[in-house]
Amino acid sequence: MFQKSLANHLLSPIPLCSSKSRSNNSRNSNVVVRSEAVDASKRAESKPNPAPSKLFESPASAAGGPYPGGMGLHTGRDPTVKKPEWLRQRAPQGEKYAKLQESLSVLKLNTVCVEAQCPNIGECWNGGGGAGGEGDGIATATIMLLGDTCTRGCRFCAVKTSRNPAPPDPMEPENTARAIASWGVDYVVLTSVDRDDIPDGGSSHFAQTVKALKKHKPDILVECLTSDFRGDLEAVSLLVDSGLDVFAHNIETVRRLQRIVRDPRAGYEQSLSVLKHAKVHKNGMVTKSSIMLGLGESDEEVKEAMADLRAIGVDILTLGQYLQPTPLHLTVKEYVTPEKFDFWKEYGESVGFRYVASGPLVRSSYRAGELFVQKLVKGESMTSASRT
């Protein structure tokens, strides 16, 4: 993901997730989500559409119905679980939002805000001003490198998938860096889809982008939210050595639910090894991870995951509510209350995380460019950051 904090109000980036908007009298904007695997390299050819993905299909649901692609054991809507008012968002609008949308469209940059249907796009793109208002803060967007099509099929994610996505654009690192530098941002987050079809998982592409950013704007702070590179620690080292300031990789959920939530090629221990290597490979590297709640995890399992992350020195943690993109994705088991998210923030800080963002609408790159994180990365002292 590439998240950028835009100081230039004329070219502010696309919004990230935010936890502050809890409007009761509005609805989410409608988004069309592809439920089929699409081979991007063959889109121009006049061939029949590929068969629906079997990822979410189970024998019991293969007979058809309203979702012929198939709903599995862990998917489908649960009619007994109703979305609470604190999760209802207004459709994104506002002058700053519109300008960011236009800017990113002209530059042909992919954002996880759009591709993953982030519920906080309005607040983040408006600089913290809510879905429809103009904020006074720094607008934030998370932009995806390496295209908009993933080689994996995690059951929680709405991003398009394919076994053979289009090859990376060799000019993307330089073009992206020039665009971001022109926006005058102070903090950017780069992310990407999983690219298991590339030998190094896209690590060198990330590294080239970071180096180009630092060349065009040496004082910019860069966070990279990466895949696990299939556990390739040399790929991790290559990126860590590129000059980035924050290495982020998400464990997504607790240990027990990994095989249900994530693609089989991912894994809890593999993610921990990647985060650990980033920390030990370069002295002072700030590391970050994220957990989704509401998938059926217990409090003890969340505490265990936090303990595992702290044991390998992870500095920053974000926790947010899982929201089901379509009935073909994982079923929401619970809507965690704002009060419980407040508890997890306090608990996380008590066990040693230097910064915890926790709320129903928080996502992994939530407000990454905040003053706190900037000071944390720069090594400046803060009262909250002293809890180690």
Disulfide bonds with the S-S distance in Angstrom:
none
